[in-house]
Structure formats: structure tokens, C-alpha cells
């Protein structure tokens, strides 16, 4: 379970970034022949703070 991320964990780890987008959701993935199906993902888009 140590490789599972949450919005709170990512926000804490990337304090130096300006967070442009941060969300978690269930999504259908199709990443090759054997990695297909529903998955829970956490998205973070950020940029260096100026």
C-alpha cells in the first residue's frame, strides 16, 4: 500500500509548486493489451512557483 497516492499526500509533497490541477477519480484505462479496465487515478499538474 506504500505506493498508493492521495490528493493530500501529493499536495504536501509538492508544496513548492503552484498547483494548477489536482483531482482523484475513477477512470477507464487502456494502456496495452493486459493493462485495461477501471482504475482510480490521482492527477496533479503544477509549475514552479515564480
C-alpha positions in Angstrom: 0.0 0.0 0.0 3.0 2.3 0.2 2.7 3.1 -3.5 -0.8 4.5 -3.3 -1.1 8.3 -3.5 -3.8 10.7 -2.3 -4.5 14.3 -3.2 -3.4 15.3 0.3 -0.1 13.4 0.0 0.7 15.0 -3.4 -0.2 18.5 -2.2 2.1 18.0 0.8 5.0 16.7 -1.2 4.8 19.4 -3.9 4.5 22.4 -1.7 6.9 24.4 -3.8 4.7 24.1 -6.9 1.8 26.2 -8.0 -0.9 23.6 -8.2 -2.8 24.1 -11.5 -4.9 20.9 -11.2 -5.3 18.3 -8.5 -8.0 15.6 -8.6 -8.7 12.0 -8.0 -11.2 9.9 -9.9 -12.1 6.5 -11.3 -11.2 6.2 -15.0 -11.2 3.6 -17.7 -7.6 2.9 -18.8 -6.3 1.2 -21.9 -2.6 1.0 -21.6 -1.6 -2.0 -23.6 -3.1 -5.5 -24.0 -3.1 -6.5 -20.4 -3.5 -3.2 -18.6 -7.1 -2.4 -19.4 -10.0 -1.6 -17.1 -11.3 0.7 -14.4 -8.6 2.3 -12.2 -8.5 5.0 -9.5 -6.1 7.8 -10.5 -4.7 11.0 -8.9 -3.8 13.7 -11.3 -1.5 16.6 -10.4 -0.4 19.4 -12.8 1.8 22.0 -11.4 4.5 24.5 -12.2 7.4 26.0 -10.4 6.4 29.0 -8.4 7.9 32.3 -9.5 
